[in-house]
Every structure is written in structure tokens, then in C-alpha cells.
Amino acid sequence: MSEKSIHLLRWEEIPDFPLYMDQVINLVESSLSFMKLDDDDKIVTSTMINNYVKSKIVSAPIKKKYVRNHVAYFIVICLLKKVYSLEDISKLIKVQFDHAPTASAYDQFCDVFEELYSGVDEPHDYTVSLEIQNLFCKTIMSVVYTISVEQAIHNEKTIAEVKKEEEKKRKKKD
């Protein structure tokens, strides 16, 4: 599917101390930078984070600081929002995180996402029922396909723009 390899932050790579909003935004933006079509694209903003908290997908920060759990949720939400509504995201997260501790559920999500993004047809097995595993993989596949299509369309647009510029230069020479 994609020739690029990506790396989503794993549970142990997320700082284990409280973070301010701007630090959280930087971590999420850095981890999900592969999704950006242009340098100006924003993956997450403070308004988005506040909406996720307000809609109770994520617990409220403690004294305006966020912990590892928040960052993991924000990464998953930012990926899933490419395809799903916040209501659906809340349900999908609950299904995954209710069947495993947050740390392992999050790391499994990252593993499967990276494998599917890199073109692996069938990601490795993990410790949930087949029904949940199928839902989980299909959910991630829909996001991976959406991101891949967006990038292909953007790249085609960029190629077309370059061709137009080359054509203009050629016409000026003639």
C-alpha cells in the first residue's frame, strides 16, 4: 500500500509525567506527521482536544495537564477521525480498550496500524476474540485506505502542478 514506513509512539515512548497542552500537541503532531499533505496541515489543535474532553471520549486533564493515557487516546482519535464520527470513535475505542489494559490495547493498535499502512495483508495475531479482531482490523484498514487515497490524490495534484509549471517554462523559452 505505502512505501513509507511510519512509527507511531508506543506506550513506553510517551512521557510518563504530566504534560501541558502544547507539549501534547507537539507529540501527537510528531507521531502523526505522515498524515500531513502540506506543511501547514494541523493534525490536532487545542480546540480539538477540548472537544474530545467535552464529548467525554477522553477524561479531563488534571490541573490543565495531560498524562500518557491522554496522549495515547489523542493519537488513536486523530487517526480514526479521518473516517469516523466522534460518537463512533468513542464506541470503537471502548470495544478495544475494554478487552485489554490501555497500554497493551494502544500498542496493539499501533502495531496493526503500522503493519497495514506498510502493506502487510494480515497483521499479526493479538489477544482478543476473532470478532473483535476483525472489527479492529477493518476499522484500521478503513483509515489506512483513506489516508493512502488522500495522499495519492494530493501527489497526483502536485505532479499535475509541476507539469503545468514545466509547460509554462517551455512555452516561455519558445
C-alpha positions in Angstrom: 0.0 0.0 0.0 2.5 2.6 1.1 6.3 2.5 0.5 6.8 4.8 3.5 7.4 3.3 6.9 5.9 5.1 9.9 6.4 4.9 13.6 3.6 5.7 16.0 4.7 6.4 19.5 4.3 3.4 21.7 3.1 3.5 25.3 6.6 3.4 26.8 7.7 6.2 24.4 5.0 8.6 25.7 6.4 10.6 28.6 5.4 9.3 32.0 4.8 12.7 33.5 2.1 15.4 33.2 2.3 17.5 30.0 0.8 20.8 29.0 -1.5 21.2 26.0 1.3 22.5 23.7 3.5 19.5 24.6 0.7 17.1 23.9 0.0 18.7 20.6 3.7 18.5 19.6 3.8 14.8 20.5 0.7 14.0 18.5 1.7 16.1 15.5 5.2 14.5 15.5 3.8 10.9 15.7 1.2 11.5 13.0 3.2 13.8 10.7 3.0 11.2 7.9 -0.7 12.2 7.6 0.1 15.8 6.6 -0.4 16.6 3.0 1.1 20.1 3.4 3.4 21.6 6.0 0.5 23.9 7.1 -1.8 21.0 7.9 -2.8 20.6 11.5 -3.4 17.1 12.8 -4.6 18.3 16.2 -5.3 21.6 17.9 -6.2 22.7 21.4 -9.8 23.2 20.2 -10.0 19.6 19.0 -8.5 18.3 22.3 -11.0 20.3 24.3 -13.8 18.9 22.1 -12.6 15.3 22.8 -12.7 16.0 26.5 -16.0 17.8 26.3 -17.6 14.9 24.4 -16.2 12.6 27.1 -14.2 10.4 24.7 -11.2 11.4 26.9 -11.1 12.2 30.6 -10.4 15.8 31.6 -6.9 16.9 32.3 -5.7 17.2 35.9 -4.8 20.8 36.7 -4.5 21.5 32.9 -2.0 18.7 32.5 -2.3 15.6 30.4 -0.8 12.1 31.1 0.3 9.2 29.0 -3.3 7.9 28.7 -4.5 11.1 27.2 -1.7 11.2 24.5 -2.5 7.6 23.5 -6.2 8.4 23.2 -5.5 11.5 21.2 -3.3 9.6 18.7 -6.0 7.0 18.2 -8.7 9.6 17.9 -6.8 11.7 15.3 -6.3 8.6 13.2 -9.9 7.4 13.4 -11.4 10.8 12.8 -10.2 10.5 9.2 -13.2 8.2 8.7 -15.4 8.1 11.8 -17.6 10.4 13.8 -16.7 11.2 17.4 -19.6 9.1 18.5 -18.4 6.1 16.5 -14.8 6.7 17.7 -16.0 6.6 21.3 -17.7 3.2 20.7 -14.7 1.7 18.8 -12.2 2.8 21.5 -14.4 1.3 24.2 -14.6 -2.0 22.3 -10.8 -2.2 22.0 -9.8 -0.8 25.5 -12.5 -2.8 27.3 -10.8 -6.0 26.2 -7.2 -5.3 27.3 -5.3 -2.9 29.5 -4.9 0.5 27.9 -1.2 0.2 27.4 -1.4 -3.2 25.6 -4.6 -2.2 23.6 -2.9 1.0 22.5 0.4 -0.7 21.5 -1.6 -3.4 19.6 -3.5 -0.6 17.8 -0.1 1.0 16.8 1.3 -2.4 15.7 -1.6 -3.2 13.5 -1.9 0.3 12.1 1.8 0.3 11.1 1.6 -3.2 9.6 -1.4 -2.3 7.5 0.0 1.1 6.5 3.2 -0.6 5.3 1.2 -3.0 3.1 1.1 -6.2 5.3 -2.1 -8.0 4.3 -2.7 -9.8 7.5 -1.3 -8.3 10.7 -0.1 -10.5 13.5 -2.5 -12.1 15.9 -3.3 -10.4 19.2 -5.2 -11.3 22.3 -8.8 -10.6 21.6 -11.7 -12.6 20.2 -11.8 -13.2 16.4 -14.9 -11.0 16.2 -13.2 -8.0 17.9 -10.0 -8.7 15.9 -12.0 -8.5 12.6 -13.7 -5.3 13.7 -10.4 -3.8 14.9 -8.5 -4.6 11.6 -11.4 -3.4 9.4 -11.5 -0.2 11.3 -7.8 0.4 10.9 -7.9 -0.6 7.3 -10.6 1.9 6.5 -8.4 4.7 8.0 -5.2 3.4 6.2 -7.1 3.3 2.9 -8.5 6.8 3.4 -5.0 8.2 4.2 -3.5 6.4 1.2 -6.1 7.7 -1.1 -5.8 11.3 0.2 -2.0 11.1 -0.3 -2.4 9.7 -3.8 -4.8 12.4 -4.8 -2.5 15.0 -3.3 0.5 13.6 -5.1 -1.3 13.5 -8.4 -2.3 17.1 -7.9 1.3 18.0 -7.1 2.5 16.1 -10.2 0.0 17.9 -12.3 1.1 21.3 -10.9 4.7 20.5 -11.6 3.8 19.5 -15.2 1.9 22.8 -15.7 4.9 24.8 -14.4 7.3 22.9 -16.7 4.9 23.5 -19.7 4.9 27.3 -18.9 8.7 27.4 -18.7 8.9 25.5 -22.0 6.5 27.9 -23.7 8.5 30.9 -22.4 11.7 29.5 -23.9 9.9 29.0 -27.3 
